[in-house]
Amino acid sequence: MPTFPFSEADPIQFPGPPPKSADVVIIGGGVIGVTTALFLARRNISVTLLEKGRIAAEQSSRNWGWIRKQGRDADELPIVIEASRRWRQLAEECGEDIGLKQTGVTYLAGSDREMARFEKFMKIAA
């Protein structure tokens, strides 16, 4: 299996035609498609994953690849915290560099009103 990051020196290869049948067919091999396929396969559900390019190697124009807690609605925080835990778990299970980097996001207040909003969020997120 090629390691991350992928390059043009490691071309996309298909081992053969897709299976003739599957319990579930997922179109799109981005983060959602791949993790959905993973969790279905763990339940012994046969999955076919179709992707136009390289599976799990392209960034969605809608996702940006961020896993963040900052700037979230308070109701989203438990879900985001669990998602962050699962990403770390997945990285450990794969035994490969999946490109997960835990860094941070900085938001700068441009006004007193924005600063008050950030301070309110910090009380919720703490």
C-alpha positions as CSV (number, residue, x, y, z in Angstrom):
1,M,0.0,0.0,0.0
2,P,1.4,3.4,-0.9
3,T,2.2,5.7,2.0
4,F,0.9,9.2,2.6
5,P,1.4,11.7,1.0
6,F,0.7,10.3,-2.5
7,S,2.5,11.5,-5.6
8,E,2.4,11.3,-9.3
9,A,5.2,8.7,-9.0
10,D,2.6,6.5,-7.4
11,P,-0.2,6.3,-10.1
12,I,-3.8,5.4,-9.4
13,Q,-4.2,1.7,-10.1
14,F,-7.3,-0.4,-10.1
15,P,-7.0,-4.2,-9.4
16,G,-9.8,-5.0,-11.7
17,P,-13.5,-4.3,-12.3
18,P,-15.7,-3.5,-9.4
19,P,-17.7,-6.4,-7.9
20,K,-20.9,-7.3,-9.6
21,S,-22.9,-7.0,-6.3
22,A,-22.5,-5.4,-2.9
23,D,-24.8,-4.6,0.0
24,V,-23.8,-1.0,-0.2
25,V,-22.2,1.1,-3.0
26,I,-20.6,4.4,-1.9
27,I,-19.8,7.0,-4.6
28,G,-17.1,9.2,-3.4
29,G,-13.9,8.1,-1.7
30,G,-13.3,11.2,0.4
31,V,-13.3,11.3,4.2
32,I,-17.1,10.6,4.5
33,G,-17.2,7.8,1.9
34,V,-14.1,6.1,3.3
35,T,-15.1,6.2,6.9
36,T,-18.7,5.1,6.0
37,A,-17.2,2.1,4.1
38,L,-14.9,1.3,7.1
39,F,-17.7,1.3,9.6
40,L,-20.0,-0.8,7.4
41,A,-17.2,-3.3,6.6
42,R,-16.6,-3.7,10.4
43,R,-20.2,-4.9,10.6
44,N,-19.5,-7.4,7.8
45,I,-21.5,-5.5,5.3
46,S,-20.1,-5.8,1.8
47,V,-19.1,-2.4,0.4
48,T,-18.0,-1.1,-3.0
49,L,-16.3,2.3,-2.8
50,L,-16.1,4.2,-6.1
51,E,-13.9,7.3,-6.6
52,K,-13.0,9.3,-9.7
53,G,-9.4,9.8,-8.5
54,R,-7.4,8.4,-5.6
55,I,-9.3,7.1,-2.7
56,A,-8.8,9.1,0.5
57,A,-6.2,11.4,-1.1
58,E,-8.1,14.4,-2.3
59,Q,-9.4,17.4,-0.3
60,S,-13.1,18.2,-0.6
61,S,-13.7,21.8,-1.6
62,R,-16.4,21.9,1.1
63,N,-14.5,20.3,4.0
64,W,-11.0,21.9,4.0
65,G,-9.9,18.9,6.1
66,W,-10.3,20.8,9.4
67,I,-11.3,19.1,12.7
68,R,-11.9,22.1,15.0
69,K,-13.7,23.0,18.2
70,Q,-13.3,26.7,17.8
71,G,-16.2,28.7,16.5
72,R,-18.7,25.9,17.0
73,D,-22.2,26.1,18.4
74,A,-22.2,24.8,22.0
75,D,-24.4,21.9,20.9
76,E,-21.8,20.7,18.4
77,L,-19.0,20.5,20.9
78,P,-19.6,16.9,22.2
79,I,-19.8,15.6,18.7
80,V,-16.6,17.4,17.7
81,I,-14.8,16.1,20.7
82,E,-15.8,12.5,19.9
83,A,-14.9,13.0,16.3
84,S,-11.4,14.2,17.3
85,R,-11.0,11.1,19.5
86,R,-12.0,8.8,16.7
87,W,-9.6,10.5,14.3
88,R,-6.7,9.8,16.7
89,Q,-8.0,6.2,17.1
90,L,-8.2,5.7,13.3
91,A,-4.6,7.0,12.9
92,E,-3.4,4.4,15.5
93,E,-5.4,1.6,13.9
94,C,-4.1,2.2,10.4
95,G,-0.5,2.0,11.3
96,E,0.1,4.5,8.5
97,D,0.6,8.2,8.4
98,I,-2.9,9.4,7.5
99,G,-1.9,13.0,7.5
100,L,-3.6,13.8,10.8
101,K,-2.0,16.9,12.4
102,Q,-3.3,18.3,15.6
103,T,-2.3,21.9,15.7
104,G,-4.7,24.8,16.3
105,V,-6.7,27.6,14.9
106,T,-6.3,31.2,15.9
107,Y,-9.2,33.7,15.7
108,L,-8.4,37.4,16.3
109,A,-11.1,39.7,17.6
110,G,-11.5,42.8,15.4
111,S,-13.8,44.5,17.9
112,D,-15.0,44.6,21.5
113,R,-18.2,42.8,20.4
114,E,-16.2,40.0,18.8
115,M,-14.0,39.7,21.8
116,A,-17.1,39.4,24.0
117,R,-18.3,36.6,21.7
118,F,-15.0,34.8,21.9
119,E,-14.9,35.1,25.7
120,K,-18.5,33.7,25.9
121,F,-17.4,30.7,23.8
122,M,-14.4,30.0,26.0
123,K,-16.7,29.6,29.0
124,I,-18.8,27.1,27.1
125,A,-15.9,25.2,25.6
126,A,-13.8,24.9,28.8
